[in-house]
């Protein structure tokens, strides 16, 4: 039985692919199979790379005053 420590519900994107390489000074990916691709596209050779995904930051909580807790 294979253990999966990562969430398997990911969006297929060239920016998360093992094959894709970021182009310098551009928002494009260089794919060895399809050539230059946009970040949000993908092809049939897509293979998910867990280390390329950057998680979204958790928003900061607002600062509360004593007034906020009064009835």
PQR file of N, CA, C, O and H, with PARSE charges and radii, in Angstrom:
ATOM      1  N   UNK A   1       0.847  -1.184   0.000 -0.4000 1.5000
ATOM      2  CA  UNK A   1       0.000   0.000   0.000 -0.0000 2.0000
ATOM      3  C   UNK A   1       0.890   1.245   0.000  0.5500 1.7000
ATOM      4  O   UNK A   1       1.807   1.363   0.813 -0.5500 1.4000
ATOM      5  N   UNK A   2       0.619   2.143  -0.892 -0.4000 1.5000
ATOM      6  CA  UNK A   2       1.411   3.362  -1.012 -0.0000 2.0000
ATOM      7  C   UNK A   2       0.829   4.437  -0.097  0.5500 1.7000
ATOM      8  O   UNK A   2      -0.372   4.705  -0.133 -0.5500 1.4000
ATOM      9  H   UNK A   2      -0.126   2.047  -1.553  0.4000 1.0000
ATOM     10  N   UNK A   3       1.676   5.045   0.716 -0.4000 1.5000
ATOM     11  CA  UNK A   3       1.242   6.130   1.588 -0.0000 2.0000
ATOM     12  C   UNK A   3       1.348   7.450   0.847  0.5500 1.7000
ATOM     13  O   UNK A   3       2.357   7.713   0.191 -0.5500 1.4000
ATOM     14  H   UNK A   3       2.651   4.828   0.745  0.4000 1.0000
ATOM     15  N   UNK A   4       0.326   8.278   0.941 -0.4000 1.5000
ATOM     16  CA  UNK A   4       0.319   9.582   0.297 -0.0000 2.0000
ATOM     17  C   UNK A   4       0.268  10.645   1.390  0.5500 1.7000
ATOM     18  O   UNK A   4      -0.767  10.834   2.029 -0.5500 1.4000
ATOM     19  H   UNK A   4      -0.493   8.064   1.474  0.4000 1.0000
ATOM     20  N   UNK A   5       1.384  11.334   1.603 -0.4000 1.5000
ATOM     21  CA  UNK A   5       1.449  12.351   2.643 -0.0000 2.0000
ATOM     22  C   UNK A   5       0.991  13.712   2.149  0.5500 1.7000
ATOM     23  O   UNK A   5       0.812  14.632   2.947 -0.5500 1.4000
ATOM     24  H   UNK A   5       2.224  11.180   1.084  0.4000 1.0000
ATOM     25  N   UNK A   6       0.798  13.852   0.844 -0.4000 1.5000
ATOM     26  CA  UNK A   6       0.408  15.122   0.260 -0.0000 2.0000
ATOM     27  C   UNK A   6      -1.021  15.041  -0.236  0.5500 1.7000
ATOM     28  O   UNK A   6      -1.536  13.955  -0.500 -0.5500 1.4000
ATOM     29  H   UNK A   6       0.943  13.104   0.195  0.4000 1.0000
ATOM     30  N   UNK A   7      -1.653  16.181  -0.361 -0.4000 1.5000
ATOM     31  CA  UNK A   7      -3.015  16.258  -0.847 -0.0000 2.0000
ATOM     32  C   UNK A   7      -3.048  15.869  -2.321  0.5500 1.7000
ATOM     33  O   UNK A   7      -2.310  16.441  -3.124 -0.5500 1.4000
ATOM     34  H   UNK A   7      -1.235  17.064  -0.147  0.4000 1.0000
ATOM     35  N   UNK A   8      -3.880  14.920  -2.685 -0.4000 1.5000
ATOM     36  CA  UNK A   8      -3.944  14.479  -4.072 -0.0000 2.0000
ATOM     37  C   UNK A   8      -4.877  15.343  -4.909  0.5500 1.7000
ATOM     38  O   UNK A   8      -4.993  15.122  -6.114 -0.5500 1.4000
ATOM     39  H   UNK A   8      -4.479  14.456  -2.033  0.4000 1.0000
ATOM     40  N   UNK A   9      -5.536  16.305  -4.313 -0.4000 1.5000
ATOM     41  CA  UNK A   9      -6.424  17.211  -5.045 -0.0000 2.0000
ATOM     42  C   UNK A   9      -5.654  18.457  -5.455  0.5500 1.7000
ATOM     43  O   UNK A   9      -5.743  19.494  -4.798 -0.5500 1.4000
ATOM     44  H   UNK A   9      -5.443  16.484  -3.334  0.4000 1.0000
ATOM     45  N   UNK A  10      -4.905  18.352  -6.535 -0.4000 1.5000
ATOM     46  CA  UNK A  10      -4.120  19.470  -7.022 -0.0000 2.0000
ATOM     47  C   UNK A  10      -4.583  19.821  -8.425  0.5500 1.7000
ATOM     48  O   UNK A  10      -5.167  18.994  -9.125 -0.5500 1.4000
ATOM     49  H   UNK A  10      -4.833  17.510  -7.068  0.4000 1.0000
ATOM     50  N   UNK A  11      -4.323  21.028  -8.818 -0.4000 1.5000
ATOM     51  CA  UNK A  11      -4.690  21.512 -10.137 -0.0000 2.0000
ATOM     52  C   UNK A  11      -3.521  21.261 -11.086  0.5500 1.7000
ATOM     53  O   UNK A  11      -2.390  21.640 -10.784 -0.5500 1.4000
ATOM     54  H   UNK A  11      -3.848  21.700  -8.249  0.4000 1.0000
ATOM     55  N   UNK A  12      -3.778  20.629 -12.225 -0.4000 1.5000
ATOM     56  CA  UNK A  12      -2.721  20.358 -13.199 -0.0000 2.0000
ATOM     57  C   UNK A  12      -2.323  21.674 -13.871  0.5500 1.7000
ATOM     58  O   UNK A  12      -3.135  22.302 -14.552 -0.5500 1.4000
ATOM     59  H   UNK A  12      -4.697  20.320 -12.471  0.4000 1.0000
ATOM     60  N   UNK A  13      -1.071  22.084 -13.675 -0.4000 1.5000
ATOM     61  CA  UNK A  13      -0.529  23.310 -14.249 -0.0000 2.0000
ATOM     62  C   UNK A  13       0.934  23.076 -14.593  0.5500 1.7000
ATOM     63  O   UNK A  13       1.619  22.309 -13.917 -0.5500 1.4000
ATOM     64  H   UNK A  13      -0.412  21.574 -13.123  0.4000 1.0000
ATOM     65  N   UNK A  14       1.411  23.729 -15.634 -0.4000 1.5000
ATOM     66  CA  UNK A  14       2.825  23.603 -16.013 -0.0000 2.0000
ATOM     67  C   UNK A  14       3.750  24.104 -14.912  0.5500 1.7000
ATOM     68  O   UNK A  14       4.884  23.640 -14.803 -0.5500 1.4000
ATOM     69  H   UNK A  14       0.855  24.353 -16.184  0.4000 1.0000
ATOM     70  N   UNK A  15       3.289  25.033 -14.103 -0.4000 1.5000
ATOM     71  CA  UNK A  15       4.143  25.550 -13.035 -0.0000 2.0000
ATOM     72  C   UNK A  15       4.392  24.514 -11.941  0.5500 1.7000
ATOM     73  O   UNK A  15       5.318  24.684 -11.148 -0.5500 1.4000
ATOM     74  H   UNK A  15       2.367  25.411 -14.192  0.4000 1.0000
ATOM     75  N   UNK A  16       3.578  23.425 -11.871 -0.4000 1.5000
ATOM     76  CA  UNK A  16       3.754  22.361 -10.890 -0.0000 2.0000
ATOM     77  C   UNK A  16       4.361  21.096 -11.498  0.5500 1.7000
ATOM     78  O   UNK A  16       4.490  20.096 -10.792 -0.5500 1.4000
ATOM     79  H   UNK A  16       2.826  23.287 -12.515  0.4000 1.0000
ATOM     80  N   UNK A  17       4.732  21.099 -12.760 -0.4000 1.5000
ATOM     81  CA  UNK A  17       5.183  19.907 -13.467 -0.0000 2.0000
ATOM     82  C   UNK A  17       6.672  19.647 -13.249  0.5500 1.7000
ATOM     83  O   UNK A  17       7.469  20.584 -13.196 -0.5500 1.4000
ATOM     84  H   UNK A  17       4.626  21.912 -13.334  0.4000 1.0000
ATOM     85  N   UNK A  18       7.042  18.376 -13.122 -0.4000 1.5000
ATOM     86  CA  UNK A  18       8.443  17.997 -12.962 -0.0000 2.0000
ATOM     87  C   UNK A  18       9.252  18.315 -14.209  0.5500 1.7000
ATOM     88  O   UNK A  18      10.441  18.618 -14.113 -0.5500 1.4000
ATOM     89  H   UNK A  18       6.395  17.615 -13.165  0.4000 1.0000
ATOM     90  N   UNK A  19       8.630  18.252 -15.366 -0.4000 1.5000
ATOM     91  CA  UNK A  19       9.341  18.450 -16.627 -0.0000 2.0000
ATOM     92  C   UNK A  19       9.583  19.917 -16.946  0.5500 1.7000
ATOM     93  O   UNK A  19      10.565  20.245 -17.612 -0.5500 1.4000
ATOM     94  H   UNK A  19       7.664  18.005 -15.444  0.4000 1.0000
ATOM     95  N   UNK A  20       8.709  20.806 -16.486 -0.4000 1.5000
ATOM     96  CA  UNK A  20       8.782  22.220 -16.839 -0.0000 2.0000
ATOM     97  C   UNK A  20       9.889  22.966 -16.118  0.5500 1.7000
ATOM     98  O   UNK A  20      10.200  22.671 -14.964 -0.5500 1.4000
ATOM     99  H   UNK A  20       7.912  20.539 -15.945  0.4000 1.0000
ATOM    100  N   UNK A  21      10.477  23.928 -16.799 -0.4000 1.5000
ATOM    101  CA  UNK A  21      11.502  24.802 -16.223 -0.0000 2.0000
ATOM    102  C   UNK A  21      11.074  26.241 -16.421  0.5500 1.7000
ATOM    103  O   UNK A  21      10.610  26.612 -17.498 -0.5500 1.4000
ATOM    104  H   UNK A  21      10.224  24.168 -17.736  0.4000 1.0000
ATOM    105  N   UNK A  22      11.229  27.059 -15.383 -0.4000 1.5000
ATOM    106  CA  UNK A  22      10.867  28.471 -15.474 -0.0000 2.0000
ATOM    107  C   UNK A  22      11.810  29.197 -16.424  0.5500 1.7000
ATOM    108  O   UNK A  22      13.021  28.974 -16.402 -0.5500 1.4000
ATOM    109  H   UNK A  22      11.606  26.758 -14.508  0.4000 1.0000
ATOM    110  N   UNK A  23      11.250  30.063 -17.253 -0.4000 1.5000
ATOM    111  CA  UNK A  23      12.068  30.919 -18.100 -0.0000 2.0000
ATOM    112  C   UNK A  23      12.416  32.165 -17.319  0.5500 1.7000
ATOM    113  O   UNK A  23      11.564  32.727 -16.631 -0.5500 1.4000
ATOM    114  H   UNK A  23      10.267  30.244 -17.271  0.4000 1.0000
ATOM    115  N   UNK A  24      13.648  32.600 -17.417 -0.4000 1.5000
ATOM    116  CA  UNK A  24      14.110  33.772 -16.692 -0.0000 2.0000
ATOM    117  C   UNK A  24      13.387  35.018 -17.187  0.5500 1.7000
ATOM    118  O   UNK A  24      13.183  35.174 -18.391 -0.5500 1.4000
ATOM    119  H   UNK A  24      14.340  32.143 -17.976  0.4000 1.0000
ATOM    120  N   UNK A  25      12.999  35.902 -16.280 -0.4000 1.5000
ATOM    121  CA  UNK A  25      12.345  37.179 -16.596 -0.0000 2.0000
ATOM    122  C   UNK A  25      11.074  37.003 -17.417  0.5500 1.7000
ATOM    123  O   UNK A  25      10.768  37.835 -18.271 -0.5500 1.4000
ATOM    124  H   UNK A  25      13.165  35.775 -15.302  0.4000 1.0000
ATOM    125  N   UNK A  26      10.332  35.926 -17.165 -0.4000 1.5000
ATOM    126  CA  UNK A  26       9.105  35.691 -17.921 -0.0000 2.0000
ATOM    127  C   UNK A  26       8.139  34.863 -17.081  0.5500 1.7000
ATOM    128  O   UNK A  26       8.542  34.161 -16.154 -0.5500 1.4000
ATOM    129  H   UNK A  26      10.581  35.250 -16.471  0.4000 1.0000
ATOM    130  N   UNK A  27       6.870  34.960 -17.421 -0.4000 1.5000
ATOM    131  CA  UNK A  27       5.854  34.139 -16.773 -0.0000 2.0000
ATOM    132  C   UNK A  27       5.507  32.951 -17.662  0.5500 1.7000
ATOM    133  O   UNK A  27       4.334  32.627 -17.845 -0.5500 1.4000
ATOM    134  H   UNK A  27       6.543  35.530 -18.175  0.4000 1.0000
ATOM    135  N   UNK A  28       6.522  32.310 -18.208 -0.4000 1.5000
ATOM    136  CA  UNK A  28       6.338  31.174 -19.094 -0.0000 2.0000
ATOM    137  C   UNK A  28       7.170  29.999 -18.584  0.5500 1.7000
ATOM    138  O   UNK A  28       8.103  30.178 -17.801 -0.5500 1.4000
ATOM    139  H   UNK A  28       7.475  32.573 -18.059  0.4000 1.0000
ATOM    140  N   UNK A  29       6.820  28.798 -19.036 -0.4000 1.5000
ATOM    141  CA  UNK A  29       7.497  27.568 -18.661 -0.0000 2.0000
ATOM    142  C   UNK A  29       8.054  26.922 -19.931  0.5500 1.7000
ATOM    143  O   UNK A  29       7.393  26.899 -20.969 -0.5500 1.4000
ATOM    144  H   UNK A  29       6.062  28.652 -19.672  0.4000 1.0000
ATOM    145  N   UNK A  30       9.268  26.404 -19.833 -0.4000 1.5000
ATOM    146  CA  UNK A  30       9.859  25.687 -20.953 -0.0000 2.0000
ATOM    147  C   UNK A  30       9.653  24.195 -20.730  0.5500 1.7000
ATOM    148  O   UNK A  30      10.202  23.612 -19.796 -0.5500 1.4000
ATOM    149  H   UNK A  30       9.805  26.423 -18.990  0.4000 1.0000
ATOM    150  N   UNK A  31       8.866  23.596 -21.591 -0.4000 1.5000
ATOM    151  CA  UNK A  31       8.542  22.173 -21.511 -0.0000 2.0000
ATOM    152  C   UNK A  31       9.350  21.438 -22.575  0.5500 1.7000
ATOM    153  O   UNK A  31       9.367  21.869 -23.728 -0.5500 1.4000
ATOM    154  H   UNK A  31       8.420  24.070 -22.351  0.4000 1.0000
ATOM    155  N   UNK A  32      10.023  20.335 -22.223 -0.4000 1.5000
ATOM    156  CA  UNK A  32      10.791  19.600 -23.226 -0.0000 2.0000
ATOM    157  C   UNK A  32       9.916  18.906 -24.269  0.5500 1.7000
ATOM    158  O   UNK A  32      10.409  18.529 -25.332 -0.5500 1.4000
ATOM    159  H   UNK A  32      10.010  19.985 -21.286  0.4000 1.0000
ATOM    160  N   UNK A  33       8.626  18.735 -23.978 -0.4000 1.5000
ATOM    161  CA  UNK A  33       7.726  18.052 -24.899 -0.0000 2.0000
ATOM    162  C   UNK A  33       6.915  19.017 -25.761  0.5500 1.7000
ATOM    163  O   UNK A  33       6.700  18.760 -26.945 -0.5500 1.4000
ATOM    164  H   UNK A  33       8.226  19.041 -23.114  0.4000 1.0000
ATOM    165  N   UNK A  34       6.461  20.138 -25.163 -0.4000 1.5000
ATOM    166  CA  UNK A  34       5.560  21.053 -25.868 -0.0000 2.0000
ATOM    167  C   UNK A  34       6.181  22.409 -26.183  0.5500 1.7000
ATOM    168  O   UNK A  34       5.573  23.204 -26.899 -0.5500 1.4000
ATOM    169  H   UNK A  34       6.636  20.346 -24.201  0.4000 1.0000
ATOM    170  N   UNK A  35       7.359  22.691 -25.675 -0.4000 1.5000
ATOM    171  CA  UNK A  35       8.001  23.982 -25.926 -0.0000 2.0000
ATOM    172  C   UNK A  35       7.619  24.993 -24.857  0.5500 1.7000
ATOM    173  O   UNK A  35       7.478  24.643 -23.685 -0.5500 1.4000
ATOM    174  H   UNK A  35       7.853  22.045 -25.093  0.4000 1.0000
ATOM    175  N   UNK A  36       7.452  26.252 -25.261 -0.4000 1.5000
ATOM    176  CA  UNK A  36       7.122  27.324 -24.324 -0.0000 2.0000
ATOM    177  C   UNK A  36       5.621  27.286 -24.036  0.5500 1.7000
ATOM    178  O   UNK A  36       4.799  27.313 -24.953 -0.5500 1.4000
ATOM    179  H   UNK A  36       7.567  26.537 -26.213  0.4000 1.0000
ATOM    180  N   UNK A  37       5.279  27.223 -22.745 -0.4000 1.5000
ATOM    181  CA  UNK A  37       3.879  27.120 -22.313 -0.0000 2.0000
ATOM    182  C   UNK A  37       3.594  28.192 -21.268  0.5500 1.7000
ATOM    183  O   UNK A  37       4.514  28.703 -20.629 -0.5500 1.4000
ATOM    184  H   UNK A  37       5.946  27.201 -22.001  0.4000 1.0000
ATOM    185  N   UNK A  38       2.321  28.530 -21.094 -0.4000 1.5000
ATOM    186  CA  UNK A  38       1.927  29.459 -20.038 -0.0000 2.0000
ATOM    187  C   UNK A  38       1.895  28.713 -18.707  0.5500 1.7000
ATOM    188  O   UNK A  38       1.898  27.483 -18.677 -0.5500 1.4000
ATOM    189  H   UNK A  38       1.574  28.114 -21.613  0.4000 1.0000
ATOM    190  N   UNK A  39       1.865  29.465 -17.610 -0.4000 1.5000
ATOM    191  CA  UNK A  39       1.902  28.859 -16.274 -0.0000 2.0000
ATOM    192  C   UNK A  39       0.696  27.974 -15.984  0.5500 1.7000
ATOM    193  O   UNK A  39       0.828  26.960 -15.299 -0.5500 1.4000
ATOM    194  H   UNK A  39       1.862  30.465 -17.634  0.4000 1.0000
ATOM    195  N   UNK A  40      -0.477  28.342 -16.494 -0.4000 1.5000
ATOM    196  CA  UNK A  40      -1.691  27.616 -16.134 -0.0000 2.0000
ATOM    197  C   UNK A  40      -2.097  26.536 -17.138  0.5500 1.7000
ATOM    198  O   UNK A  40      -3.148  25.920 -16.964 -0.5500 1.4000
ATOM    199  H   UNK A  40      -0.584  29.166 -17.050  0.4000 1.0000
ATOM    200  N   UNK A  41      -1.311  26.288 -18.170 -0.4000 1.5000
ATOM    201  CA  UNK A  41      -1.627  25.229 -19.117 -0.0000 2.0000
ATOM    202  C   UNK A  41      -0.928  23.939 -18.703  0.5500 1.7000
ATOM    203  O   UNK A  41      -0.103  23.948 -17.790 -0.5500 1.4000
ATOM    204  H   UNK A  41      -0.456  26.788 -18.311  0.4000 1.0000
ATOM    205  N   UNK A  42      -1.251  22.831 -19.366 -0.4000 1.5000
ATOM    206  CA  UNK A  42      -0.598  21.553 -19.103 -0.0000 2.0000
ATOM    207  C   UNK A  42      -0.778  20.641 -20.314  0.5500 1.7000
ATOM    208  O   UNK A  42      -1.624  20.899 -21.169 -0.5500 1.4000
ATOM    209  H   UNK A  42      -1.922  22.824 -20.108  0.4000 1.0000
ATOM    210  N   UNK A  43       0.020  19.573 -20.383 -0.4000 1.5000
ATOM    211  CA  UNK A  43      -0.075  18.629 -21.491 -0.0000 2.0000
ATOM    212  C   UNK A  43      -0.253  17.213 -20.938  0.5500 1.7000
ATOM    213  O   UNK A  43      -0.360  17.026 -19.726 -0.5500 1.4000
ATOM    214  H   UNK A  43       0.707  19.364 -19.688  0.4000 1.0000
ATOM    215  N   UNK A  44      -0.285  16.227 -21.820 -0.4000 1.5000
ATOM    216  CA  UNK A  44      -0.518  14.844 -21.380 -0.0000 2.0000
ATOM    217  C   UNK A  44       0.693  14.250 -20.654  0.5500 1.7000
ATOM    218  O   UNK A  44       0.568  13.198 -20.026 -0.5500 1.4000
ATOM    219  H   UNK A  44      -0.199  16.378 -22.804  0.4000 1.0000
ATOM    220  N   UNK A  45       1.850  14.891 -20.723 -0.4000 1.5000
ATOM    221  CA  UNK A  45       3.058  14.426 -20.038 -0.0000 2.0000
ATOM    222  C   UNK A  45       3.191  15.035 -18.642  0.5500 1.7000
ATOM    223  O   UNK A  45       4.248  14.923 -18.021 -0.5500 1.4000
ATOM    224  H   UNK A  45       1.952  15.745 -21.232  0.4000 1.0000
ATOM    225  N   UNK A  46       2.146  15.670 -18.148 -0.4000 1.5000
ATOM    226  CA  UNK A  46       2.169  16.332 -16.840 -0.0000 2.0000
ATOM    227  C   UNK A  46       2.468  15.319 -15.741  0.5500 1.7000
ATOM    228  O   UNK A  46       1.842  14.262 -15.668 -0.5500 1.4000
ATOM    229  H   UNK A  46       1.287  15.761 -18.652  0.4000 1.0000
ATOM    230  N   UNK A  47       3.433  15.657 -14.889 -0.4000 1.5000
ATOM    231  CA  UNK A  47       3.748  14.858 -13.703 -0.0000 2.0000
ATOM    232  C   UNK A  47       3.942  15.816 -12.542  0.5500 1.7000
ATOM    233  O   UNK A  47       4.824  16.674 -12.578 -0.5500 1.4000
ATOM    234  H   UNK A  47       3.941  16.516 -14.948  0.4000 1.0000
ATOM    235  N   UNK A  48       3.124  15.671 -11.519 -0.4000 1.5000
ATOM    236  CA  UNK A  48       3.091  16.600 -10.402 -0.0000 2.0000
ATOM    237  C   UNK A  48       4.374  16.544  -9.578  0.5500 1.7000
ATOM    238  O   UNK A  48       4.847  15.462  -9.229 -0.5500 1.4000
ATOM    239  H   UNK A  48       2.408  14.975 -11.490  0.4000 1.0000
ATOM    240  N   UNK A  49       4.932  17.709  -9.270 -0.4000 1.5000
ATOM    241  CA  UNK A  49       6.115  17.837  -8.414 -0.0000 2.0000
ATOM    242  C   UNK A  49       5.696  18.590  -7.157  0.5500 1.7000
ATOM    243  O   UNK A  49       5.347  19.769  -7.226 -0.5500 1.4000
ATOM    244  H   UNK A  49       4.548  18.588  -9.553  0.4000 1.0000
ATOM    245  N   UNK A  50       5.729  17.921  -6.019 -0.4000 1.5000
ATOM    246  CA  UNK A  50       5.262  18.502  -4.759 -0.0000 2.0000
ATOM    247  C   UNK A  50       6.078  19.710  -4.334  0.5500 1.7000
ATOM    248  O   UNK A  50       5.551  20.614  -3.686 -0.5500 1.4000
ATOM    249  H   UNK A  50       6.013  16.963  -5.964  0.4000 1.0000
ATOM    250  N   UNK A  51       7.340  19.740  -4.684 -0.4000 1.5000
ATOM    251  CA  UNK A  51       8.218  20.806  -4.217 -0.0000 2.0000
ATOM    252  C   UNK A  51       8.072  22.107  -4.996  0.5500 1.7000
ATOM    253  O   UNK A  51       8.566  23.140  -4.543 -0.5500 1.4000
ATOM    254  H   UNK A  51       7.769  19.006  -5.211  0.4000 1.0000
ATOM    255  N   UNK A  52       7.419  22.094  -6.139 -0.4000 1.5000
ATOM    256  CA  UNK A  52       7.254  23.315  -6.930 -0.0000 2.0000
ATOM    257  C   UNK A  52       6.041  24.135  -6.492  0.5500 1.7000
ATOM    258  O   UNK A  52       5.934  25.316  -6.821 -0.5500 1.4000
ATOM    259  H   UNK A  52       7.018  21.255  -6.506  0.4000 1.0000
ATOM    260  N   UNK A  53       5.140  23.513  -5.759 -0.4000 1.5000
ATOM    261  CA  UNK A  53       3.930  24.225  -5.336 -0.0000 2.0000
ATOM    262  C   UNK A  53       4.249  25.128  -4.161  0.5500 1.7000
ATOM    263  O   UNK A  53       4.847  24.693  -3.176 -0.5500 1.4000
ATOM    264  H   UNK A  53       5.227  22.554  -5.492  0.4000 1.0000
ATOM    265  N   UNK A  54       3.845  26.393  -4.267 -0.4000 1.5000
ATOM    266  CA  UNK A  54       4.025  27.358  -3.184 -0.0000 2.0000
ATOM    267  C   UNK A  54       2.657  27.567  -2.534  0.5500 1.7000
ATOM    268  O   UNK A  54       1.747  28.083  -3.183 -0.5500 1.4000
ATOM    269  H   UNK A  54       3.359  26.746  -5.067  0.4000 1.0000
ATOM    270  N   UNK A  55       2.492  27.179  -1.270 -0.4000 1.5000
ATOM    271  CA  UNK A  55       1.185  27.311  -0.624 -0.0000 2.0000
ATOM    272  C   UNK A  55       0.788  28.764  -0.435  0.5500 1.7000
ATOM    273  O   UNK A  55       1.635  29.646  -0.293 -0.5500 1.4000
ATOM    274  H   UNK A  55       3.231  26.760  -0.743  0.4000 1.0000
ATOM    275  N   UNK A  56      -0.518  28.994  -0.436 -0.4000 1.5000
ATOM    276  CA  UNK A  56      -1.029  30.344  -0.205 -0.0000 2.0000
ATOM    277  C   UNK A  56      -0.791  30.721   1.248  0.5500 1.7000
ATOM    278  O   UNK A  56      -0.871  29.879   2.142 -0.5500 1.4000
ATOM    279  H   UNK A  56      -1.206  28.278  -0.551  0.4000 1.0000
ATOM    280  N   UNK A  57      -0.500  31.994   1.472 -0.4000 1.5000
ATOM    281  CA  UNK A  57      -0.263  32.466   2.835 -0.0000 2.0000
ATOM    282  C   UNK A  57      -1.586  32.628   3.568  0.5500 1.7000
ATOM    283  O   UNK A  57      -2.608  32.968   2.971 -0.5500 1.4000
ATOM    284  H   UNK A  57      -0.435  32.679   0.746  0.4000 1.0000
ATOM    285  N   UNK A  58      -1.549  32.384   4.847 -0.4000 1.5000
ATOM    286  CA  UNK A  58      -2.725  32.561   5.690 -0.0000 2.0000
ATOM    287  C   UNK A  58      -2.853  34.053   5.993  0.5500 1.7000
ATOM    288  O   UNK A  58      -1.885  34.680   6.422 -0.5500 1.4000
ATOM    289  H   UNK A  58      -0.719  32.108   5.332  0.4000 1.0000
ATOM    290  N   UNK A  59      -4.051  34.631   5.772 -0.4000 1.5000
ATOM    291  CA  UNK A  59      -4.199  36.066   6.048 -0.0000 2.0000
ATOM    292  C   UNK A  59      -4.052  36.366   7.535  0.5500 1.7000
ATOM    293  O   UNK A  59      -4.411  35.553   8.387 -0.5500 1.4000
ATOM    294  H   UNK A  59      -4.837  34.121   5.424  0.4000 1.0000
ATOM    295  N   UNK A  60      -3.521  37.541   7.828 -0.4000 1.5000
ATOM    296  CA  UNK A  60      -3.351  37.943   9.225 -0.0000 2.0000
ATOM    297  C   UNK A  60      -4.694  38.305   9.840  0.5500 1.7000
ATOM    298  O   UNK A  60      -5.575  38.840   9.166 -0.5500 1.4000
ATOM    299  H   UNK A  60      -3.229  38.201   7.136  0.4000 1.0000
ATOM    300  N   UNK A  61      -4.840  38.010  11.108 -0.4000 1.5000
ATOM    301  CA  UNK A  61      -6.055  38.376  11.820 -0.0000 2.0000
ATOM    302  C   UNK A  61      -6.014  39.855  12.160  0.5500 1.7000
ATOM    303  O   UNK A  61      -4.953  40.396  12.467 -0.5500 1.4000
ATOM    304  H   UNK A  61      -4.125  37.575  11.655  0.4000 1.0000
ATOM    305  N   UNK A  62      -7.168  40.509  12.106 -0.4000 1.5000
ATOM    306  CA  UNK A  62      -7.181  41.932  12.473 -0.0000 2.0000
ATOM    307  C   UNK A  62      -6.949  42.098  13.973  0.5500 1.7000
ATOM    308  O   UNK A  62      -7.245  41.196  14.756 -0.5500 1.4000
ATOM    309  H   UNK A  62      -8.031  40.069  11.857  0.4000 1.0000
ATOM    310  N   UNK A  63      -6.423  43.241  14.362 -0.4000 1.5000
ATOM    311  CA  UNK A  63      -6.213  43.519  15.782 -0.0000 2.0000
ATOM    312  C   UNK A  63      -7.536  43.952  16.405  0.5500 1.7000
ATOM    313  O   UNK A  63      -8.267  44.766  15.840 -0.5500 1.4000
ATOM    314  H   UNK A  63      -6.182  43.973  13.725  0.4000 1.0000
ATOM    315  N   UNK A  64      -7.827  43.405  17.559 -0.4000 1.5000
ATOM    316  CA  UNK A  64      -9.071  43.699  18.246 -0.0000 2.0000
ATOM    317  C   UNK A  64      -8.820  44.638  19.414  0.5500 1.7000
ATOM    318  O   UNK A  64      -7.760  44.612  20.040 -0.5500 1.4000
ATOM    319  H   UNK A  64      -7.233  42.744  18.017  0.4000 1.0000
ATOM    320  N   UNK A  65      -9.826  45.474  19.695 -0.4000 1.5000
ATOM    321  CA  UNK A  65      -9.807  46.345  20.868 -0.0000 2.0000
ATOM    322  C   UNK A  65     -10.722  45.765  21.932  0.5500 1.7000
ATOM    323  O   UNK A  65     -11.450  44.802  21.691 -0.5500 1.4000
ATOM    324  H   UNK A  65     -10.687  45.495  19.187  0.4000 1.0000
ATOM    325  N   UNK A  66     -10.672  46.367  23.111 -0.4000 1.5000
ATOM    326  CA  UNK A  66     -11.572  45.953  24.178 -0.0000 2.0000
ATOM    327  C   UNK A  66     -13.032  46.225  23.792  0.5500 1.7000
ATOM    328  O   UNK A  66     -13.934  45.510  24.226 -0.5500 1.4000
ATOM    329  H   UNK A  66     -10.081  47.149  23.307  0.4000 1.0000
ATOM    330  N   UNK A  67     -13.259  47.269  22.968 -0.4000 1.5000
ATOM    331  CA  UNK A  67     -14.630  47.620  22.528 -0.0000 2.0000
ATOM    332  C   UNK A  67     -15.269  46.486  21.736  0.5500 1.7000
ATOM    333  O   UNK A  67     -16.485  46.301  21.785 -0.5500 1.4000
ATOM    334  H   UNK A  67     -12.526  47.850  22.615  0.4000 1.0000
ATOM    335  N   UNK A  68     -14.474  45.746  21.026 -0.4000 1.5000
ATOM    336  CA  UNK A  68     -15.027  44.667  20.199 -0.0000 2.0000
ATOM    337  C   UNK A  68     -15.636  43.549  21.034  0.5500 1.7000
ATOM    338  O   UNK A  68     -16.452  42.785  20.519 -0.5500 1.4000
ATOM    339  H   UNK A  68     -13.486  45.897  20.987  0.4000 1.0000
ATOM    340  N   UNK A  69     -15.267  43.431  22.304 -0.4000 1.5000
ATOM    341  CA  UNK A  69     -15.762  42.361  23.148 -0.0000 2.0000
ATOM    342  C   UNK A  69     -16.846  42.806  24.121  0.5500 1.7000
ATOM    343  O   UNK A  69     -17.285  42.029  24.969 -0.5500 1.4000
ATOM    344  H   UNK A  69     -14.604  44.052  22.722  0.4000 1.0000
ATOM    345  N   UNK A  70     -17.274  44.058  23.994 -0.4000 1.5000
ATOM    346  CA  UNK A  70     -18.343  44.568  24.866 -0.0000 2.0000
ATOM    347  C   UNK A  70     -19.698  44.326  24.226  0.5500 1.7000
ATOM    348  O   UNK A  70     -19.850  44.306  23.005 -0.5500 1.4000
ATOM    349  H   UNK A  70     -16.918  44.688  23.304  0.4000 1.0000
ATOM    350  N   UNK A  71     -20.676  44.142  25.102 -0.4000 1.5000
ATOM    351  CA  UNK A  71     -22.048  43.946  24.618 -0.0000 2.0000
ATOM    352  C   UNK A  71     -22.799  45.251  24.633  0.5500 1.7000
ATOM    353  O   UNK A  71     -23.972  45.292  24.261 -0.5500 1.4000
ATOM    354  H   UNK A  71     -20.553  44.158  26.095  0.4000 1.0000
TER
END
